Amino acid sequence: MWESSLNSEQSAAVDALAARAADVDGFDPLNEEARFSRTPGAARHLLVAGPDRLVGYLVHSPGHRTAQLVVDPEHRRHRIGSRLVEILSTEAPPRLWAFHDAPPAQGFARHLGLVEGRALLVMGRPLPDDTHPAAAPDDGVRLRGYRPDDAGALLAVNAAAFAHHPEQGGLDADGLATRMNEDWFDPEGLIVAVEDGRMLGFHWTKQVGELGEVYVVGVDPAAQGRGLGRRLLRAGLDHLTSAGCRSVILYVDSADTVAVGMYSSAGFDVVHRDVLYVPATKEQQ
């Protein structure tokens, strides 16, 4: 039976299930979106209880038309995952994320008749021991940390920059507030580019221990072509270095060749791929 939200006990059980899977597989089977979707109306959830603990979980986001699935390592190959996908398939096409695109996930996708529909590249690079900030160009654009009254402008720039992005483009005020309530949020790590009082772009960084993340870089399409993306990227990397990060990662859609090229030229290499598997079209069958 579908659940429209998860209570604290169910959330803890899902987290424990994901942790058991991560211990065996070497990576987290659920992403940030899945963990933010536990409030009423954000997503739908299927839970499979075993004798003494949760053994299967599927979360489906109707808005993004994607699902995430995890099965307890000790209960795999018992059709738990297949049954969860069968339930999903009665109402929506199965579009499943496979984080790290591990061989077992590839085999499961083939068994279901799914094919690669989209890929996110996870890229990373080491950070230097100290910063050497470049001189700011005298072009009227100022970089500074985020302020509470920037929220509306930030959401507008984000919507314009990611108008065709399935997840990021849909960020709203509630989603922004949720992320800013996370322990890792640092307003100085959300760098905005402003000209004559107008926000042109931003680089939202994230830090967990010594690992930094290029969380989001967004530039208003009307301000593109001025090198703002590279300037914001460099400023964010300098911030993470100053904050004590030793390395940094990012997620970028493999189809966004401009962004991939920018990150590659900044020293980032592909670490692994996250793949969205979708039903095959007639031409692919």
Backbone hydrogen bonds in HBPLUS format (Angstrom, degrees):
<---DONOR---> <-ACCEPTOR-->    atom                        ^
c    i                          cat <-CA-CA->   ^        H-A-AA   ^      H-
h    n   atom  resd res      DA  || num        DHA   H-A  angle D-A-AA Bond
n    s   type  num  typ     dist DA aas  dist angle  dist       angle   num
A0003-GLU N   A0045-HIS O   2.78 MM  42  4.92 152.7  1.85 141.6 150.6     1
A0045-HIS N   A0003-GLU O   2.84 MM  42  4.92 150.0  1.93 142.6 150.8     2
A0006-LEU N   A0038-ARG O   3.07 MM  32  5.24 165.0  2.10 141.1 141.6     3
A0011-SER N   A0007-ASN O   2.85 MM   4  6.05 162.0  1.88 157.6 163.4     4
A0012-ALA N   A0008-SER O   2.99 MM   4  6.13 156.4  2.05 143.2 149.0     5
A0013-ALA N   A0009-GLU O   3.04 MM   4  6.30 151.0  2.13 142.6 150.5     6
A0014-VAL N   A0010-GLN O   2.90 MM   4  6.20 155.1  1.97 151.8 158.4     7
A0015-ASP N   A0011-SER O   2.92 MM   4  6.15 160.6  1.95 150.2 155.6     8
A0016-ALA N   A0012-ALA O   2.95 MM   4  6.14 154.3  2.01 144.3 151.2     9
A0017-LEU N   A0013-ALA O   2.95 MM   4  6.16 154.8  2.01 144.2 151.2    10
A0018-ALA N   A0014-VAL O   2.87 MM   4  6.12 165.0  1.89 154.4 158.2    11
A0019-ALA N   A0015-ASP O   2.92 MM   4  6.10 150.6  2.00 143.2 151.6    12
A0020-ARG N   A0016-ALA O   3.00 MM   4  6.27 153.7  2.07 146.6 152.9    13
A0021-ALA N   A0017-LEU O   3.04 MM   4  6.35 158.2  2.09 151.1 157.1    14
A0022-ALA N   A0018-ALA O   2.86 MM   4  6.07 155.7  1.92 146.8 154.0    15
A0023-ASP N   A0019-ALA O   2.96 MM   4  6.15 149.8  2.05 145.8 153.1    16
A0024-VAL N   A0021-ALA O   3.18 MM   3  5.33 127.3  2.47  98.5 111.3    17
A0025-ASP N   A0021-ALA O   2.79 MM   4  5.92 171.9  1.79 161.5 164.4    18
A0026-GLY N   A0022-ALA O   2.76 MM   4  5.04 149.2  1.85 131.4 138.9    19
A0035-ARG N   A0031-ASN O   3.35 MM   4  6.76 151.9  2.43 146.3 153.9    20
A0035-ARG N   A0032-GLU O   3.06 MM   3  5.18 117.2  2.47  97.6 112.9    21
A0036-PHE N   A0032-GLU O   2.92 MM   4  6.18 140.8  2.08 151.4 163.1    22
A0037-SER N   A0034-ALA O   3.31 MM   3  5.23 153.8  2.39  96.4 104.1    23
A0042-ALA N   A0039-THR O   3.17 MM   3  5.80 168.2  2.19 141.1 142.7    24
A0044-ARG N   A0060-HIS O   2.91 MM  16  5.22 161.5  1.94 149.6 155.9    25
A0060-HIS N   A0044-ARG O   2.85 MM  16  5.22 163.9  1.87 150.4 156.0    26
A0046-LEU N   A0058-LEU O   2.83 MM  12  5.11 158.5  1.88 155.8 160.9    27
A0058-LEU N   A0046-LEU O   2.98 MM  12  5.11 155.4  2.04 145.1 149.8    28
A0048-VAL N   A0056-GLY O   2.86 MM   8  4.71 160.6  1.90 141.3 137.8    29
A0055-VAL N   A0048-VAL O   2.82 MM   7  5.71 166.5  1.84 165.8 170.6    30
A0056-GLY N   A0048-VAL O   3.27 MM   8  4.71 139.9  2.44 136.0 134.0    31
A0050-GLY N   A0053-ARG O   2.71 MM   3  5.24 157.8  1.76 147.7 155.3    32
A0072-ASP N   A0055-VAL O   2.86 MM  17  4.79 169.9  1.87 133.8 136.0    33
A0057-TYR N   A0070-VAL O   2.95 MM  13  5.45 145.2  2.07 160.8 167.6    34
A0070-VAL N   A0057-TYR O   2.96 MM  13  5.45 155.9  2.01 158.4 163.1    35
A0059-VAL N   A0068-GLN O   2.94 MM   9  5.38 157.4  2.00 151.1 158.6    36
A0068-GLN N   A0059-VAL O   2.91 MM   9  5.38 149.8  2.00 148.5 158.5    37
A0061-SER N   A0066-THR O   2.85 MM   5  5.51 169.9  1.86 173.0 176.3    38
A0065-ARG N   A0061-SER O   2.68 MM   4  5.59 125.9  1.97 145.8 163.3    39
A0066-THR N   A0061-SER O   3.36 MM   5  5.51 145.9  2.49 137.9 142.6    40
A0067-ALA N   A0095-ARG O   2.79 MM  28  5.96 138.0  1.97 160.1 166.1    41
A0097-TRP N   A0067-ALA O   3.03 MM  30  6.38 161.7  2.06 171.8 173.8    42
A0075-HIS N   A0072-ASP O   2.84 MM   3  5.32 161.2  1.88 120.6 127.0    43
A0083-ARG N   A0079-ARG O   2.94 MM   4  5.97 157.1  2.00 141.1 146.8    44
A0084-LEU N   A0080-ILE O   3.05 MM   4  6.32 156.3  2.11 149.4 155.8    45
A0085-VAL N   A0081-GLY O   3.02 MM   4  6.28 160.0  2.06 151.1 156.2    46
A0086-GLU N   A0082-SER O   2.88 MM   4  6.11 147.7  1.98 144.1 153.9    47
A0087-ILE N   A0083-ARG O   3.04 MM   4  6.34 155.0  2.11 147.7 152.7    48
A0088-LEU N   A0084-LEU O   3.07 MM   4  6.40 163.1  2.10 148.7 153.1    49
A0089-SER N   A0085-VAL O   2.81 MM   4  5.97 155.1  1.87 148.7 155.9    50
A0090-THR N   A0087-ILE O   3.28 MM   3  5.56 148.0  2.38 104.0 112.5    51
A0091-GLU N   A0088-LEU O   3.00 MM   3  5.72 161.7  2.03 120.6 126.5    52
A0092-ALA N   A0088-LEU O   2.93 MM   4  5.97 153.2  2.00 154.6 162.6    53
A0096-LEU N   A0277-TYR O   2.85 MM 181  5.17 133.1  2.08 147.9 154.1    54
A0277-TYR N   A0096-LEU O   2.76 MM 181  5.17 166.4  1.77 156.4 152.0    55
A0098-ALA N   A0275-VAL O   2.73 MM 177  5.22 150.8  1.81 153.8 164.0    56
A0101-ASP N   A0098-ALA O   3.15 MM   3  5.00 148.8  2.25 107.1 114.2    57
A0275-VAL N   A0098-ALA O   3.08 MM 177  5.22 162.4  2.11 140.5 138.2    58
A0105-ALA N   A0102-ALA O   2.93 MM   3  5.37 121.7  2.28 113.2 127.9    59
A0106-GLN N   A0102-ALA O   3.04 MM   4  6.40 153.3  2.12 151.9 160.3    60
A0107-GLY N   A0103-PRO O   2.93 MM   4  6.19 159.4  1.97 155.3 160.1    61
A0108-PHE N   A0104-PRO O   2.93 MM   4  6.16 154.7  2.00 145.0 152.0    62
A0109-ALA N   A0105-ALA O   2.92 MM   4  6.10 157.9  1.97 148.1 153.8    63
A0110-ARG N   A0106-GLN O   2.99 MM   4  6.28 158.4  2.04 147.9 153.5    64
A0111-HIS N   A0107-GLY O   2.95 MM   4  6.17 156.6  2.01 146.6 153.3    65
A0112-LEU N   A0108-PHE O   3.08 MM   4  6.36 141.4  2.23 141.9 151.8    66
A0112-LEU N   A0109-ALA O   3.12 MM   3  5.12 124.6  2.44  94.3 108.3    67
A0114-LEU N   A0109-ALA O   2.83 MM   5  5.01 165.0  1.85 152.7 148.0    68
A0113-GLY N   A0110-ARG O   2.97 MM   3  4.91 151.0  2.05 100.1 109.5    69
A0115-VAL N   A0278-VAL O   2.77 MM 163  5.46 161.6  1.80 159.4 160.6    70
A0278-VAL N   A0115-VAL O   2.80 MM 163  5.46 162.8  1.83 159.8 159.5    71
A0117-GLY N   A0276-LEU O   2.79 MM 159  5.63 165.3  1.81 164.9 168.2    72
A0276-LEU N   A0118-ARG O   2.81 MM 158  5.12 170.8  1.81 151.6 154.4    73
A0254-SER N   A0119-ALA O   2.94 MM 135  5.70 177.6  1.94 154.9 155.5    74
A0120-LEU N   A0274-ASP O   2.75 MM 154  5.04 166.3  1.76 156.0 160.8    75
A0274-ASP N   A0120-LEU O   2.85 MM 154  5.04 163.5  1.88 150.1 155.8    76
A0121-LEU N   A0252-VAL O   2.73 MM 131  5.30 163.5  1.76 164.8 159.0    77
A0252-VAL N   A0121-LEU O   2.98 MM 131  5.30 154.6  2.04 146.5 154.7    78
A0122-VAL N   A0272-HIS O   2.89 MM 150  5.37 168.0  1.90 167.1 163.5    79
A0271-VAL N   A0122-VAL O   2.62 MM 149  5.54 169.7  1.63 159.0 162.6    80
A0272-HIS N   A0122-VAL O   3.35 MM 150  5.37 153.6  2.42 135.1 141.8    81
A0123-MET N   A0250-LEU O   2.97 MM 127  5.38 152.4  2.05 145.4 153.4    82
A0250-LEU N   A0123-MET O   2.87 MM 127  5.38 134.2  2.08 152.1 157.4    83
A0124-GLY N   A0269-ASP O   2.85 MM 145  5.54 151.5  1.94 151.6 157.8    84
A0269-ASP N   A0124-GLY O   3.00 MM 145  5.54 165.5  2.02 148.2 148.9    85
A0125-ARG N   A0248-VAL O   3.02 MM 123  5.69 147.0  2.13 157.1 165.3    86
A0248-VAL N   A0125-ARG O   2.98 MM 123  5.69 157.8  2.03 165.0 172.2    87
A0127-LEU N   A0246-ARG O   2.82 MM 119  5.13 161.0  1.86 134.8 129.5    88
A0142-ARG N   A0194-VAL O   2.83 MM  52  5.27 169.3  1.85 154.2 156.6    89
A0194-VAL N   A0142-ARG O   2.86 MM  52  5.27 165.2  1.88 150.6 155.1    90
A0144-ARG N   A0192-VAL O   3.06 MM  48  5.59 152.9  2.14 149.6 158.1    91
A0192-VAL N   A0144-ARG O   2.82 MM  48  5.59 163.4  1.85 167.8 170.6    92
A0146-TYR N   A0187-PRO O   2.97 MM  41  5.05 150.4  2.06 151.6 142.4    93
A0146-TYR N   A0190-LEU O   2.95 MM  44  5.46 114.4  2.39 145.2 163.0    94
A0150-ASP N   A0147-ARG O   2.86 MM   3  5.41 161.2  1.89 126.4 129.3    95
A0151-ALA N   A0148-PRO O   3.48 MM   3  6.09 172.5  2.49 117.8 118.6    96
A0154-LEU N   A0150-ASP O   2.84 MM   4  5.95 161.9  1.88 165.3 171.6    97
A0155-LEU N   A0151-ALA O   2.98 MM   4  6.20 164.0  2.01 156.3 159.5    98
A0156-ALA N   A0152-GLY O   3.05 MM   4  6.27 152.2  2.13 144.2 152.1    99
A0157-VAL N   A0153-ALA O   2.93 MM   4  6.17 165.1  1.95 154.1 157.3   100
A0158-ASN N   A0154-LEU O   2.87 MM   4  6.02 163.6  1.90 151.3 156.6   101
A0159-ALA N   A0155-LEU O   2.90 MM   4  6.03 159.8  1.94 145.1 150.2   102
A0160-ALA N   A0156-ALA O   3.06 MM   4  6.27 157.5  2.11 147.2 152.9   103
A0161-ALA N   A0157-VAL O   2.82 MM   4  5.95 164.6  1.84 155.7 160.5   104
A0162-PHE N   A0158-ASN O   2.94 MM   4  5.93 150.3  2.03 148.4 155.3   105
A0165-HIS N   A0162-PHE O   3.02 MM   3  4.99 167.7  2.04 109.8 112.6   106
A0170-GLY N   A0167-GLU O   3.08 MM   3  5.71 154.1  2.15 117.8 125.2   107
A0171-LEU N   A0168-GLN O   3.20 MM   3  5.69 164.1  2.23 121.5 121.3   108
A0176-LEU N   A0172-ASP O   2.84 MM   4  6.09 154.7  1.91 155.7 163.7   109
A0177-ALA N   A0173-ALA O   2.95 MM   4  6.14 160.9  1.99 145.8 150.8   110
A0178-THR N   A0174-ASP O   2.90 MM   4  6.13 156.8  1.95 149.7 156.3   111
A0179-ARG N   A0175-GLY O   3.13 MM   4  6.33 162.3  2.16 145.8 149.4   112
A0180-MET N   A0176-LEU O   2.97 MM   4  6.19 151.7  2.06 147.5 156.1   113
A0181-ASN N   A0177-ALA O   3.01 MM   4  6.17 119.4  2.39 139.6 153.7   114
A0181-ASN N   A0178-THR O   3.20 MM   3  5.22 146.8  2.31  97.1 106.9   115
A0182-GLU N   A0179-ARG O   3.18 MM   3  5.38 161.9  2.21 105.2 110.6   116
A0185-PHE N   A0182-GLU O   3.16 MM   3  5.65 161.8  2.19 115.1 120.5   117
A0189-GLY N   A0186-ASP O   2.78 MM   3  5.12 141.9  1.92 110.9 123.3   118
A0190-LEU N   A0187-PRO O   3.23 MM   3  5.22 161.8  2.27 100.0 104.9   119
A0205-THR N   A0189-GLY O   2.85 MM  16  5.28 163.9  1.88 148.4 153.2   120
A0191-ILE N   A0203-HIS O   2.88 MM  12  5.14 149.4  1.98 152.7 143.0   121
A0203-HIS N   A0191-ILE O   2.73 MM  12  5.14 151.9  1.81 149.5 158.9   122
A0193-ALA N   A0201-GLY O   2.85 MM   8  5.19 169.0  1.87 142.3 141.9   123
A0200-LEU N   A0193-ALA O   2.78 MM   7  5.52 170.5  1.79 156.9 160.1   124
A0195-GLU N   A0198-ARG O   2.87 MM   3  5.23 161.9  1.90 144.4 148.7   125
A0198-ARG N   A0195-GLU O   2.90 MM   3  5.23 164.0  1.93 116.2 121.1   126
A0220-ASP N   A0200-LEU O   2.79 MM  20  5.44 172.0  1.80 157.1 160.0   127
A0202-PHE N   A0218-GLY O   2.81 MM  16  5.45 150.3  1.90 155.5 163.9   128
A0218-GLY N   A0202-PHE O   2.97 MM  16  5.45 160.1  2.01 152.5 159.1   129
A0204-TRP N   A0216-VAL O   2.74 MM  12  5.08 160.0  1.78 159.4 163.6   130
A0215-TYR N   A0204-TRP O   2.90 MM  11  5.40 118.5  2.28 143.0 160.6   131
A0216-VAL N   A0204-TRP O   3.11 MM  12  5.08 153.0  2.18 136.8 141.9   132
A0206-LYS N   A0213-GLU O   2.95 MM   7  4.89 144.2  2.08 141.3 146.5   133
A0213-GLU N   A0206-LYS O   2.69 MM   7  4.89 133.5  1.90 151.2 153.6   134
A0208-VAL N   A0211-LEU O   2.92 MM   3  5.41 170.6  1.93 164.9 167.3   135
A0211-LEU N   A0208-VAL O   3.14 MM   3  5.41 160.7  2.18 128.4 129.4   136
A0246-ARG N   A0210-GLU O   2.74 MM  36  5.39 155.6  1.80 140.8 143.9   137
A0212-GLY N   A0247-SER O   2.85 MM  35  6.11 170.6  1.86 151.9 155.1   138
A0249-ILE N   A0212-GLY O   3.01 MM  37  6.47 147.0  2.12 137.5 143.1   139
A0214-VAL N   A0249-ILE O   2.87 MM  35  6.29 160.4  1.91 163.8 170.0   140
A0223-ALA N   A0220-ASP O   2.73 MM   3  5.34 158.2  1.78 123.7 131.3   141
A0224-GLN N   A0221-PRO O   3.31 MM   3  5.17 168.2  2.33 102.3 105.5   142
A0231-ARG N   A0227-GLY O   3.12 MM   4  6.28 156.5  2.17 145.7 153.0   143
A0232-LEU N   A0228-LEU O   2.81 MM   4  5.92 163.3  1.84 152.9 156.9   144
A0233-LEU N   A0229-GLY O   2.89 MM   4  6.03 155.8  1.95 144.7 152.3   145
A0234-ARG N   A0230-ARG O   2.94 MM   4  6.13 165.5  1.97 148.3 151.5   146
A0235-ALA N   A0231-ARG O   3.03 MM   4  6.24 157.8  2.08 144.7 150.9   147
A0236-GLY N   A0232-LEU O   2.93 MM   4  6.13 156.7  1.98 150.4 156.3   148
A0237-LEU N   A0233-LEU O   2.98 MM   4  6.26 157.4  2.03 153.5 159.5   149
A0238-ASP N   A0234-ARG O   2.96 MM   4  6.18 154.7  2.03 147.0 154.1   150
A0239-HIS N   A0235-ALA O   2.98 MM   4  6.22 151.8  2.06 142.5 150.3   151
A0240-LEU N   A0236-GLY O   2.97 MM   4  6.26 161.7  2.00 150.5 154.5   152
A0241-THR N   A0237-LEU O   2.94 MM   4  6.12 156.0  2.00 146.5 153.3   153
A0242-SER N   A0238-ASP O   2.94 MM   4  6.14 163.2  1.97 150.1 154.4   154
A0243-ALA N   A0239-HIS O   2.94 MM   4  6.17 137.0  2.13 142.4 154.8   155
A0245-CYS N   A0240-LEU O   3.00 MM   5  5.48 161.4  2.03 159.3 153.4   156
A0244-GLY N   A0241-THR O   3.04 MM   3  5.32 161.8  2.08 109.2 114.5   157
A0256-ASP N   A0253-ASP O   2.96 MM   3  5.45 157.9  2.01 116.3 123.2   158
A0257-THR N   A0255-ALA O   3.04 MM   2  5.61 126.8  2.33 106.2  91.0   159
A0260-VAL N   A0256-ASP O   2.99 MM   4  6.23 168.0  2.00 158.2 162.2   160
A0261-GLY N   A0257-THR O   2.91 MM   4  5.93 155.1  1.98 139.6 146.3   161
A0262-MET N   A0258-VAL O   3.00 MM   4  6.28 152.7  2.08 145.0 152.5   162
A0263-TYR N   A0259-ALA O   2.93 MM   4  6.20 165.5  1.96 158.6 161.3   163
A0264-SER N   A0260-VAL O   2.89 MM   4  6.02 157.0  1.94 147.4 154.6   164
A0265-SER N   A0261-GLY O   2.97 MM   4  6.10 159.5  2.01 147.1 152.1   165
A0266-ALA N   A0262-MET O   3.15 MM   4  6.35 124.2  2.47 133.3 147.4   166
A0266-ALA N   A0263-TYR O   3.05 MM   3  4.97 136.2  2.25  93.7 106.6   167
A0268-PHE N   A0263-TYR O   3.05 MM   5  5.51 161.5  2.08 150.4 146.3   168
A0267-GLY N   A0264-SER O   3.05 MM   3  5.31 157.0  2.10 112.6 114.4   169
A0284-GLN N   A0281-THR O   3.00 MM   3  5.17 134.7  2.21 100.6 113.3   170
A0285-GLN N   A0281-THR O   3.13 MM   4  6.35 124.0  2.46 144.6 159.3   171
A0285-GLN N   A0282-LYS O   3.35 MM   3  5.23 145.5  2.48  93.9 103.4   172
